[in-house]
Amino acid sequence: MPQMTRAAGVMVADSQVMSLLAADVPELDLAGHSFVVRGPSPLEGAVEVSGAKNSVLKLMAATLLAEGAYRIANVPRITDVGLMAELLRAIGCKVTLPSRSVGGSLIVEVPAEIEPVAPSGIVDQFRASIEVLGPMLARCGEAVVALPGGDDFGPRPIDMHLQGLAKLGVEAETVDGYVHARVQELTGGTIRLDFPSVGATENLLMAAVRARGTTVIDNAAREPEVADLCEFLNKMGAQISGSGSGTLTINGVDHAEALQPVDHSVVGDRIVAATYLAAVGIATGEIVVTGVDRDHMAVLCGKLGDMGMEISADGDSIRACVSGRLSSAKFSTLPYPGVATDLKPLLVALLATADGVGSVTENLFAERFRYVDDLRLMGADIRIDSHHVVIEGKERLSAAKVKAPDIRAGAALVIAGLGAEGETVVSDAHHIARGYDDLAAKLNSLGADVSRS
Ligand code: UD1
């Protein structure tokens, strides 16, 4: 078992991470910054979304499975990508981040030997960091990974990750905030997840591709980002079938050379695309959102259509037209293909200006309510009843000084500001930069008035 001191020896301070990141991507260093939104202003024009945060971070982790140079295209310029780059560098890789905002590529060069230690200081800043556990075990037979951080919306355990890995022969213990895991030889097995966890499915997939024999993951997550990872791994030489379904079957490849580095373009970000649709729902106007697969947005678009948004899709673009106040609706967050939990704050902001009483029922994360008080400051009429949020829409919100508590809630406050009278200031903009590239510039290209201070 690797020793704790080994991990402690590579601990990295938060400030060090931020300065490394700022050196790579200067405009992303938004600590202490705010978004200033002057509303109300209708939106008009086209906006392109980049690749999905929740895919690219896992693809970056998957590169650890095989030595060589990978090119990942359509990468969003967001701080979580910078953090994952720092994590891969700590493990021994060379990472070059993209320089353009849309469609840029990042290069990961993975050496013959990696250091299977994911240090605190980087790992505890974002949830996807736990995804290096599976590939490090597959590559090295051992891993020491600090417990992950990320958005704070209640407990986010990793028990399903560890129970699934145990079925593949992995022994793991958690000591002083680090998971220490090792395995003599990964061996295929049948894993039935209690819940279709995105992260657990992905970690198990990345371990199972190098296991001896066949692994079946039952009740697997079906999110498009999981399917993107399956595609990436299969291009590398893995043998995964059932991608996009609730049962994944993985025939392990038993020697390292069977996996090779690849080029891949990240699937479009359906959550960011939904953010722009919610924005036009609040601000009114007509926009075209490009760069996203309309099938990944089907349930949401159906609901928005029911609310009165004129919505049509063509290829990888979605046109949305809103000429007046939308009608309220009831939403329920569910694993894919249901309405994603990440959309909850955006939908609450949308319903805050819709006509009538609407609700959003949260079925995944117990405490995803931290933006409600800020929306109330803007005049929204919101009641929390257990895991339901009930919203009585107002004709117009009013500007206020509010604080972004996490990525999507921060974006929700920004788009609420588009429909509010006056100047809304959303502080703690660094949360938003974790998941949105150029949100202010992109909204401005649609005619909004958003600046950073
Ligand atoms: C990912 C996304 C996140 C999204 C979520 C659900 C990334 C980086 N993040 O998070 O944006 O909101 O999927 O679509 O991709 N659970 C356990 N034990 C576990 C794992 C999960 O109890 O071992 C529970 C969680 O607490 C939660 C539910 O399962 O209630 C779903 O979590 P999961 O799908 O694993 O979310 P993440 O992968 O963390």
Residues whose N, C-alpha, C, O or C-beta is under 5 A from the ligand:
A	BS01	UD1	N54 R127 A128 P155 R156 P157 I158 D159 M160 H161 F195 P196 S197 V198 G199 A200 T341 D342 L364 F365
